[in-house]
Amino acid sequence: MAERVLLRPFAATDAPAVAAYRSDPHVARYQGWDVPFSLVQAEEFVREVAGLDPAEPGWFQFAVEVGGKLVGDVGVNLHHNRMQAEIGYTLAAAHQGLGYATEAVRRLLEHLFDERGLHRVAAECDARNGPSARLLTRLGFRQEGHRVRSTWAKGEWTDDLLFGLLAEEWREHMI
């Protein structure tokens, strides 16, 4: 199967596309930023991410490209022990529901488990975000918890679903 999705470092030229998809209320609904996401914010985001090392603990964002066009990003929050990470993902509305997010997260998990040798990857999502929860389940994550009204986001208390995936579970799932 041909690879449709490319994960790559961000470039300064990506800022307008970042501002556009992060300014979409549909895309931002379950995310930690507010809309609009200005071009200045996008330029700062791209500049900041470009200066980070993905092998160092903390958050690192990869650009998600399809057909030469930036369509979103996937993030990795590498734990200080460098054996665990949390992931997150964002995709432009026009590119949702086409399998791109699944492919991008799968590619990220291959990198983390198969190339970097991580032991465990975690993710969480707003309990109302069914597509995100289904994506994680499709890729082999198990739901480990449901925190009720635990996050104050955009003027309301929201529930969080917690997911986890061990390296050996990933390998079994990919067979």
C-alpha positions as CSV (number, residue, x, y, z in Angstrom):
1,M,0.0,0.0,0.0
2,A,1.4,3.4,-1.0
3,E,2.0,5.8,1.9
4,R,-0.3,8.8,1.6
5,V,0.9,10.6,4.7
6,L,4.2,12.2,5.4
7,L,5.4,13.2,8.9
8,R,8.0,15.9,8.7
9,P,9.5,18.8,10.7
10,F,7.6,22.1,10.5
11,A,8.9,24.8,8.1
12,A,8.4,28.6,8.3
13,T,6.3,28.4,5.2
14,D,3.7,26.2,7.1
15,A,2.5,29.1,9.3
16,P,-0.4,30.2,7.1
17,A,-1.8,26.7,6.9
18,V,-1.4,26.2,10.7
19,A,-3.3,29.4,11.3
20,A,-6.0,28.3,8.9
21,Y,-6.7,24.9,10.4
22,R,-6.2,25.9,14.0
23,S,-8.7,28.8,13.5
24,D,-11.5,26.5,12.5
25,P,-13.9,26.2,15.4
26,H,-14.7,22.6,14.5
27,V,-11.0,21.7,14.7
28,A,-10.3,23.6,17.9
29,R,-13.4,22.4,19.7
30,Y,-11.5,19.7,21.8
31,Q,-8.1,21.4,21.7
32,G,-6.4,23.7,24.2
33,W,-6.2,26.8,22.0
34,D,-8.9,29.4,21.3
35,V,-10.0,30.7,17.8
36,P,-9.0,32.5,15.9
37,F,-5.4,31.2,15.9
38,S,-3.6,34.2,14.3
39,L,-0.8,34.1,11.8
40,V,1.4,35.6,14.4
41,Q,0.6,32.7,16.8
42,A,1.2,30.2,14.0
43,E,4.5,31.8,13.1
44,E,5.6,31.6,16.8
45,F,4.4,28.0,17.1
46,V,6.3,27.0,13.9
47,R,9.4,28.8,15.1
48,E,9.3,27.3,18.6
49,V,8.7,23.7,17.3
50,A,11.5,24.1,14.7
51,G,14.0,24.7,17.5
52,L,13.1,21.6,19.5
53,D,14.8,18.1,19.4
54,P,12.3,15.2,19.1
55,A,14.7,13.0,21.1
56,E,14.6,15.3,24.2
57,P,11.8,15.1,26.9
58,G,8.8,17.3,26.4
59,W,6.4,18.1,23.5
60,F,7.5,17.9,19.9
61,Q,5.1,18.4,16.9
62,F,5.5,16.8,13.5
63,A,3.7,18.4,10.5
64,V,1.3,16.0,8.7
65,E,1.5,16.4,4.9
66,V,-0.7,14.8,2.3
67,G,0.0,15.3,-1.4
68,G,2.5,18.1,-0.7
69,K,0.0,20.0,1.5
70,L,0.1,20.6,5.3
71,V,-3.1,19.1,6.7
72,G,-2.4,18.9,10.4
73,D,0.1,17.9,13.1
74,V,0.8,15.1,15.5
75,G,2.5,15.7,18.8
76,V,4.7,13.6,21.1
77,N,5.3,14.4,24.8
78,L,8.3,12.3,25.6
79,H,8.7,11.4,29.2
80,H,11.9,12.2,31.1
81,N,12.7,8.4,31.1
82,R,12.6,8.4,27.3
83,M,10.6,5.1,27.4
84,Q,7.1,6.5,27.6
85,A,5.2,9.2,25.7
86,E,1.8,10.9,25.4
87,I,0.5,11.7,21.9
88,G,-2.0,14.1,20.4
89,Y,-3.1,15.0,16.9
90,T,-5.0,17.7,15.0
91,L,-6.2,17.5,11.4
92,A,-7.8,20.2,9.2
93,A,-11.6,19.6,8.9
94,A,-11.5,19.1,5.1
95,H,-9.1,16.2,5.7
96,Q,-11.0,14.4,8.5
97,G,-12.8,11.2,7.9
98,L,-10.5,10.1,5.1
99,G,-8.1,7.9,7.1
100,Y,-5.3,10.5,7.2
101,A,-5.3,10.9,11.0
102,T,-5.2,7.1,11.4
103,E,-2.3,6.8,9.0
104,A,-0.4,9.7,10.7
105,V,-0.8,8.3,14.2
106,R,0.1,4.8,13.0
107,R,3.3,6.2,11.4
108,L,4.0,8.0,14.7
109,L,3.5,4.8,16.7
110,E,5.8,2.9,14.3
111,H,8.4,5.5,14.9
112,L,8.0,5.5,18.7
113,F,7.8,1.7,19.2
114,D,9.8,0.3,16.3
115,E,12.5,2.9,15.8
116,R,12.8,4.6,19.2
117,G,12.0,1.5,21.3
118,L,9.5,3.1,23.7
119,H,7.7,0.9,26.2
120,R,4.4,2.7,26.4
121,V,2.4,5.4,24.7
122,A,-0.6,7.1,26.2
123,A,-3.3,9.4,24.8
124,E,-6.4,11.2,26.1
125,C,-9.3,12.8,24.5
126,D,-12.5,14.7,25.4
127,A,-15.2,12.0,26.0
128,R,-17.5,13.8,23.5
129,N,-14.9,13.3,20.7
130,G,-16.0,9.9,19.4
131,P,-13.9,10.0,16.2
132,S,-10.8,10.4,18.3
133,A,-11.6,7.7,20.7
134,R,-12.4,5.3,17.8
135,L,-9.1,6.2,16.1
136,L,-7.2,5.2,19.2
137,T,-9.1,2.0,19.6
138,R,-8.6,1.1,16.0
139,L,-4.9,1.4,16.5
140,G,-4.9,-1.0,19.5
141,F,-5.1,1.4,22.4
142,R,-7.1,0.3,25.4
143,Q,-9.3,2.7,27.3
144,E,-7.8,2.9,30.8
145,G,-10.0,5.4,32.4
146,H,-12.8,8.0,32.3
147,R,-12.3,11.1,34.4
148,V,-15.6,12.7,35.0
149,R,-15.8,16.5,34.7
150,S,-12.0,16.8,35.3
151,T,-10.9,19.4,32.8
152,W,-12.1,23.0,32.7
153,A,-12.0,23.8,29.0
154,K,-13.6,26.7,27.1
155,G,-16.0,27.6,29.9
156,E,-17.2,24.1,30.9
157,W,-16.2,21.0,32.8
158,T,-15.4,18.1,30.4
159,D,-14.8,14.4,30.8
160,D,-11.6,12.9,29.7
161,L,-11.0,9.4,28.3
162,L,-7.6,7.9,29.0
163,F,-5.9,5.4,26.7
164,G,-2.7,3.4,26.8
165,L,-0.8,1.1,24.5
166,L,2.3,-1.1,25.4
167,A,4.9,-2.0,22.9
168,E,4.0,-5.7,23.0
169,E,0.3,-4.8,22.4
170,W,1.3,-2.7,19.4
171,R,3.3,-5.6,17.9
172,E,0.4,-8.0,18.4
173,H,-2.1,-5.5,17.0
174,M,0.1,-5.0,13.8
175,I,0.3,-8.8,13.0
